[in-house]
Amino acid sequence: MASKGEKPPQSRCSSCGPGFQKKSQEGKAVCCYGCVPCTDRHIANQTDTDQCMKCLEDQYPNQERNQCLPKVVTFLAYEEPLGMALASVAACLSFLTALVLWVFVRHKNTPIVRANNRDLSYILLISLIFCFLCSLLFIGRPTAMNCLLRQATFAVMFTMAVSSVLAKTIIVVLAFRATRPGSRNRKWMGSRTPISVVLFCTLIQILLCAIWLLLSPPFPEADTHSDRKHNILGCNEGSLIAFYFVLGYMGVLALGSFTVAFLARNLPDTFNEAKFITFSMLVFCSVWVSFLPTYQSTKGKMMVAVEIFCILSSSTGLLSCIFIPKCYVILLQPHRNIKKTLKDNSTS
């Protein structure tokens, strides 16, 4: 019996506020329970909730875990600084390539342009223009048509560029062998041979891309798990095997071009084109070898930005290493652009 002045003990029940769910405790009264915070992507918007509710795929919980907020849709847009910068660089480089093409067409009858196979130079420059422009397909909101076209367009244009470089290296070797007395390589020196190499190599890539697009084409999708507060829109490549097969084919062509050019780098070819091709393909291969692990380790917008950067940098390597030295001579040192000078260089 309680003495006078003492208050009788009162039992107090637990109470869990919003953002928490009840958890019973062993050995205690039913009304005594612990309060556990809602787990990731779950909320409790009432007091003493038995179980937290899961937010929808396009929502995320606020910091207090008592309300679901809509996720922000994000993608590499033209309006943001990164997208604007990449698009501007792509446009400027394509314009620069068009200027180089104009210089070559205007000076098409000069010895330097003629000595390095005009047709292949035109094909390579045109394909580089489209290589720069195809990077624009990777910027903007992904759509079904956009996802379908961007990787295939990039693959075909790059294959045309790399096969043009391969044809140039083959022509360098054939030109040297054709100068030997009694050589049978003269019959391969016609204009059809290099064009046939480009068409054949590009046709194989077109066939690979057609199989890819018919059997397992890329499609737009939203990544709702990589970022807590954002829905990242992008393109699912469909068949990753086909994607890497297409990239691998370009890698084989690039490695073949590099190998042939490296072996022919010391031949007395006109204007040392084999040396420029060797360096350009070294840059090209280095960029794409570093691309694969970086591409795999990034997500969302940065993954797209990495691929665009590789497209722009490898194309710039081809443009600058192969054509800028020739443009320098054509525009700033025209006295070197004569047959006698080229013959002296070839002899030396």
FENLIN-V769004 format. One record per run of one state. SS is the DSSP state (2 for helix, 1 for strand, 0 for the rest). FROM is the first residue (numbers start at 0). LEN is the number of residues. If there is no record, write none. Layout:
BEGIN
ss=[SS SS]
from=[FROM FROM]
len=[LEN LEN]
END
This chain:
BEGIN
ss=[0 1 0 1 0 1 0 1 0 1 0 1 0 1 0 1 0 2 0 2 0 2 0 2 0 2 0 2 0 1 0 1 0 2 0 2 0 2 0 2 0 2 0]
from=[0 19 24 32 37 41 43 48 49 52 54 58 61 67 70 71 74 80 106 110 115 117 138 143 178 184 188 190 215 218 223 229 236 239 263 269 297 299 332 333 336 338 347]
len=[19 5 8 5 4 2 5 1 3 2 4 3 6 3 1 3 6 26 4 5 2 21 5 35 6 4 2 25 3 5 6 7 3 24 6 28 2 33 1 3 2 9 1]
END
